[in-house]
Amino acid sequence: MNTTVQLVAAWGAYEEKHPGCSIEDFCRYYLLHQQQQKPADTGKLTGGLQPATPEATLMKVMGRIMRLHGLYSRLSLEDAGIGQFEEFALMNNILQRKNPRKSEVIYATIYELSTGTDLLNRLREKGYITEVPDPADRRSKRVKMTAKGEKTLQHAYKRMGQLVKMMLRDMDTEEVQLCIQLLKHVEIKFSERWPEDKGRSFDEIYTSVMSE
């Protein structure tokens, strides 16, 4: 096959799978793909038996990375006065949203209502956030950062920046950008679905997703 035709065909196949992608995204993907023609050496993965499919292997790798991220987050945030990454995520979301409802910030950070409520209570007890009545609905509460919370969060930003650099130190910027391009659609799709899927059975969710 003519090289130009082969390249155009590869671009078309990539664009079909990733609508809205740029030429730069495709070039990063294509160059990395050429470097990885050999089958992945899954024997080097850690953590027991290896999944039977590439999809399951990817989910396992992402899951283990996020668990390790949580463990290292706890260490990095100790001197900031934050106990775990979940607290940092809630504080960051509250600051960005200004004075959100408690339920809004919990769902935005993808936590269960009970878990998120416990975490917010912990942050309130530490003096990092405060609750205020919702003027639009007296039955609801809104949360806002305190001066102490904002100061703590600024230190936490520095620590989390160091953590990201440490964990992804062996990846080139192009590789990181390619991962974002390939995975962002999964994050967007299921983040949008989650609020409606919470009360449904897995079978209902599976049938809905697979019929799209």
C-alpha positions as CSV (number, residue, x, y, z in Angstrom):
1,M,0.0,0.0,0.0
2,N,1.2,3.5,-0.8
3,T,2.7,5.2,2.3
4,T,0.4,8.2,1.9
5,V,-2.7,6.1,1.5
6,Q,-1.7,4.1,4.6
7,L,-1.2,7.2,6.7
8,V,-4.5,8.7,5.6
9,A,-6.3,5.4,6.4
10,A,-4.7,5.4,9.9
11,W,-5.7,9.0,10.4
12,G,-9.3,8.2,9.3
13,A,-9.5,5.2,11.7
14,Y,-8.2,7.3,14.6
15,E,-10.5,10.2,13.9
16,E,-13.5,7.9,13.8
17,K,-12.7,6.6,17.3
18,H,-11.8,10.0,18.7
19,P,-14.1,12.7,17.3
20,G,-12.7,16.2,17.7
21,C,-9.1,15.1,18.0
22,S,-6.4,17.3,16.5
23,I,-3.6,16.4,14.0
24,E,-1.2,16.7,16.9
25,D,-3.1,14.2,18.9
26,F,-3.0,11.7,16.0
27,C,0.7,12.3,15.4
28,R,1.5,11.5,19.0
29,Y,-0.6,8.4,18.9
30,Y,0.9,7.2,15.6
31,L,4.5,7.7,16.6
32,L,4.0,5.9,19.9
33,H,2.0,3.2,18.1
34,Q,5.0,2.6,15.8
35,Q,7.3,2.3,18.8
36,Q,5.0,-0.3,20.4
37,Q,4.5,-2.9,17.6
38,K,5.6,-5.7,19.9
39,P,2.9,-7.2,22.2
40,A,2.8,-5.6,25.6
41,D,4.9,-7.4,28.2
42,T,2.2,-7.9,30.7
43,G,4.4,-10.3,32.7
44,K,6.1,-7.2,34.2
45,L,2.9,-6.0,35.8
46,T,2.6,-6.4,39.5
47,G,-0.2,-7.5,41.7
48,G,-1.1,-11.2,41.2
49,L,-2.8,-12.8,38.2
50,Q,-3.0,-10.8,35.0
51,P,-6.4,-10.1,33.4
52,A,-7.4,-12.0,30.3
53,T,-8.1,-9.0,28.1
54,P,-6.3,-5.8,27.3
55,E,-9.3,-3.8,28.5
56,A,-9.2,-5.4,31.9
57,T,-5.4,-5.0,32.1
58,L,-5.8,-1.3,31.4
59,M,-8.4,-0.9,34.2
60,K,-6.2,-2.9,36.6
61,V,-3.2,-0.7,35.8
62,M,-5.3,2.5,36.3
63,G,-6.8,1.2,39.5
64,R,-3.5,0.3,41.0
65,I,-2.0,3.7,40.0
66,M,-4.9,5.5,41.6
67,R,-4.5,3.5,44.8
68,L,-0.8,4.3,44.9
69,H,-1.6,7.9,44.2
70,G,-3.9,7.8,47.2
71,L,-1.2,6.4,49.4
72,Y,1.5,8.9,48.3
73,S,-1.1,11.7,48.6
74,R,-1.5,10.9,52.2
75,L,2.2,11.2,52.8
76,S,2.6,14.4,50.7
77,L,-0.3,16.2,52.4
78,E,0.6,15.4,56.0
79,D,2.4,18.7,56.6
80,A,-0.4,20.6,55.0
81,G,-2.8,19.4,57.6
82,I,-4.9,17.4,55.2
83,G,-5.5,13.7,56.0
84,Q,-6.1,12.3,52.5
85,F,-6.6,13.1,48.9
86,E,-10.4,13.0,49.2
87,E,-10.3,16.0,51.6
88,F,-8.1,17.9,49.1
89,A,-10.4,17.1,46.2
90,L,-13.4,18.5,48.1
91,M,-11.6,21.6,49.3
92,N,-10.4,22.3,45.7
93,N,-13.9,21.9,44.4
94,I,-15.4,24.2,47.0
95,L,-12.9,26.9,46.2
96,Q,-13.5,26.6,42.5
97,R,-17.3,26.7,42.9
98,K,-17.2,29.4,45.5
99,N,-20.2,28.6,47.7
100,P,-21.7,25.3,46.4
101,R,-24.4,23.2,47.9
102,K,-23.1,20.3,49.9
103,S,-24.7,17.8,47.6
104,E,-23.2,19.6,44.5
105,V,-19.6,19.4,45.7
106,I,-20.1,15.8,46.8
107,Y,-21.4,14.6,43.5
108,A,-18.9,16.7,41.5
109,T,-16.1,14.9,43.2
110,I,-17.8,11.5,42.6
111,Y,-18.3,10.4,46.2
112,E,-21.3,8.7,47.8
113,L,-23.5,11.1,49.7
114,S,-22.7,9.5,53.1
115,T,-18.9,9.4,52.5
116,G,-18.9,13.0,51.2
117,T,-20.9,14.3,54.1
118,D,-18.5,12.6,56.6
119,L,-15.5,14.2,54.8
120,L,-17.1,17.7,54.8
121,N,-17.9,17.4,58.5
122,R,-14.2,16.5,59.1
123,L,-13.1,19.6,57.1
124,R,-15.6,21.8,59.1
125,E,-14.2,20.5,62.4
126,K,-10.7,21.4,61.3
127,G,-11.9,24.9,60.5
128,Y,-11.2,24.7,56.8
129,I,-14.8,25.2,55.7
130,T,-17.9,26.6,57.1
131,E,-21.6,25.9,56.4
132,V,-24.0,28.7,55.5
133,P,-27.8,28.5,54.8
134,D,-28.8,28.3,51.2
135,P,-30.9,31.4,50.5
136,A,-32.8,29.6,47.7
137,D,-33.6,26.6,49.9
138,R,-33.6,26.8,53.7
139,R,-33.5,23.0,53.9
140,S,-30.1,22.9,52.2
141,K,-26.7,24.0,53.3
142,R,-23.9,25.6,51.3
143,V,-20.2,25.3,52.1
144,K,-17.5,27.9,51.7
145,M,-13.8,28.0,52.4
146,T,-12.4,29.8,55.4
147,A,-9.2,31.9,55.4
148,K,-7.5,29.0,57.2
149,G,-8.8,26.5,54.6
150,E,-7.5,28.6,51.7
151,K,-4.1,28.9,53.3
152,T,-4.0,25.2,53.8
153,L,-5.1,24.5,50.3
154,Q,-2.4,26.7,48.8
155,H,0.3,24.6,50.5
156,A,-1.5,21.4,49.4
157,Y,-1.4,22.6,45.8
158,K,2.4,22.8,46.0
159,R,2.5,19.3,47.5
160,M,0.2,17.8,44.9
161,G,2.2,19.4,42.1
162,Q,5.3,17.7,43.4
163,L,3.5,14.4,43.7
164,V,2.3,14.5,40.0
165,K,5.8,15.3,38.8
166,M,7.2,12.5,40.9
167,M,4.8,9.8,39.7
168,L,4.9,10.8,36.1
169,R,8.6,11.6,36.0
170,D,9.4,8.7,33.5
171,M,6.7,9.8,31.0
172,D,7.3,12.3,28.2
173,T,4.9,15.2,27.9
174,E,3.7,13.7,24.6
175,E,2.9,10.4,26.3
176,V,0.9,12.2,29.0
177,Q,-1.0,14.2,26.4
178,L,-1.8,11.1,24.5
179,C,-3.2,9.3,27.6
180,I,-5.4,12.3,28.3
181,Q,-6.7,12.3,24.7
182,L,-7.4,8.6,24.8
183,L,-9.1,8.5,28.2
184,K,-10.9,11.8,28.6
185,H,-14.0,10.6,26.7
186,V,-14.4,7.8,29.2
187,E,-14.2,10.2,32.1
188,I,-16.6,12.7,30.5
189,K,-19.1,10.1,29.5
190,F,-19.4,8.3,32.9
191,S,-19.1,11.5,34.9
192,E,-22.2,12.8,33.1
193,R,-24.0,9.4,33.5
194,W,-23.2,8.8,37.2
195,P,-25.8,11.1,38.8
196,E,-28.6,9.2,37.0
197,D,-27.0,5.8,37.3
198,K,-26.7,5.9,41.1
199,G,-30.2,4.4,41.7
200,R,-30.1,1.8,38.9
201,S,-29.0,-1.8,38.9
202,F,-25.8,-2.7,37.2
203,D,-27.7,-4.8,34.6
204,E,-29.8,-1.7,33.7
205,I,-26.7,0.5,33.4
206,Y,-24.8,-2.2,31.3
207,T,-27.7,-2.6,28.9
208,S,-28.1,1.2,28.5
209,V,-24.4,1.8,27.9
210,M,-24.0,-1.2,25.5
211,S,-27.0,-0.2,23.4
212,E,-25.7,3.3,22.7
